[in-house]
Amino acid sequence: MSTKSASVAQVLRADFARRATAPELMDDPNGDRRRLERTLAQFVRINRAFSRYGAALRGPILRDAAVAGLKRFSVLDVGGGGGDIARRLVDDARRRGVSAEVTILEADPRVSAYARCMCAAYPQISVQEGSALELPPAHTPAAASTPGGEAYDYVISNHLLHHFRDEDLPELLRRMCAAARRLVIANDLLRSRPAAVAFAALAKLCFPDSFAAFDGALSINKGFRPPELRAALASAGLSAPARVYTLLPGRVVVQLDLRHARTSPAPHRSAP
């Protein structure tokens, strides 16, 4: 299916038994820049309404930081988009009397430029361009000043995994684990035709003149079911304890605990 010629209706009629592989409209480097930025702006409301940020990301991170007595911690937000998750995490940590320093890693230069603009008032947030399959990027000052500062305390992603092919997922998970000291949390989409239909209908009404309706429906068709993510974890050969669980509405979460285990084997790193 070509995304340039397909309609939302065609996406919704597609086979949901297996993951779709078509690229999303917002990933087209020659796509409409205005519609892209409008979509990124709409993600703030979409993520607040549907991403389960509190249960999947904020809660586990801030609880772990509190138990560990951390007053300062570092986070790598892989594929962090326009930076709304990073900003919320910094704000939520500040309200708890904790300092969170977040690095956004974003592969699309258009999106990274938008994120820098949107996060300009947050000195705790930096934005780097780079591929998630080339982790880890340069370290934050917080990570560098912490004992064992070869990694970030937490590595997270929100709606990133479904952008990758099945064969790339094990390497992505290995690299995310290699960049983390404490937890890796990947929050993504649970593949379901009813969820895609419901979101597409809502997006057409609430998020007009953007890529939200088409890309949202396609993203859900590119999403996962728990056994698929468990298979990717098994292929990755990770020694870290892992959980795969679902959250309403339509979210599937992978959480890996690096506090008492390391990954094996380590990802290959090219010589500088």
Order of alpha helices (4+ residues) and beta strands (2+ residues): alpha-alpha-alpha-beta-alpha-beta-alpha-beta-alpha-beta-alpha-beta-alpha-alpha-alpha-beta-beta
